[in-house]
Amino acid sequence: MSKQITVRLPDDLVDFMDELVATDKATSRASVVARAMERERRRELAARDLAVLSEHGGYDDLEGLAPAAAGTVLDLD
């Protein structure tokens, strides 16, 4: 299920989206916005996780998590 919304964006961002679509790096403006929102959601969740880990600390079993995650390539398509 999806909802249709209207957003107002600066010209340079719309031009960038149009370039992504024109060069087949995105299927539509909507897909660019959806990918950006998914990235923002993941960033927000990661920030919450970091806050919890920072507050409670002491998780020795997660010692290598940050270096391992830093080297992980994300498939964003």
Secondary structure in CASP SS format (residue, H / E / C, confidence):
PFRMAT SS
TARGET T0000
AUTHOR 0000-0000-0000
METHOD secondary structure of the structure
MODEL  1
M C 1.00
S C 1.00
K C 1.00
Q C 1.00
I C 1.00
T C 1.00
V C 1.00
R C 1.00
L C 1.00
P C 1.00
D H 1.00
D H 1.00
L H 1.00
V H 1.00
D H 1.00
F H 1.00
M H 1.00
D H 1.00
E H 1.00
L H 1.00
V H 1.00
A H 1.00
T C 1.00
D C 1.00
K C 1.00
A C 1.00
T C 1.00
S C 1.00
R H 1.00
A H 1.00
S H 1.00
V H 1.00
V H 1.00
A H 1.00
R H 1.00
A H 1.00
M H 1.00
E H 1.00
R H 1.00
E H 1.00
R H 1.00
R H 1.00
R H 1.00
E H 1.00
L H 1.00
A H 1.00
A H 1.00
R H 1.00
D H 1.00
L H 1.00
A H 1.00
V H 1.00
L H 1.00
S H 1.00
E H 1.00
H H 1.00
G C 1.00
G C 1.00
Y C 1.00
D H 1.00
D H 1.00
L H 1.00
E C 1.00
G C 1.00
L H 1.00
A H 1.00
P H 1.00
A H 1.00
A H 1.00
A H 1.00
G C 1.00
T C 1.00
V C 1.00
L C 1.00
D C 1.00
L C 1.00
D C 1.00
END
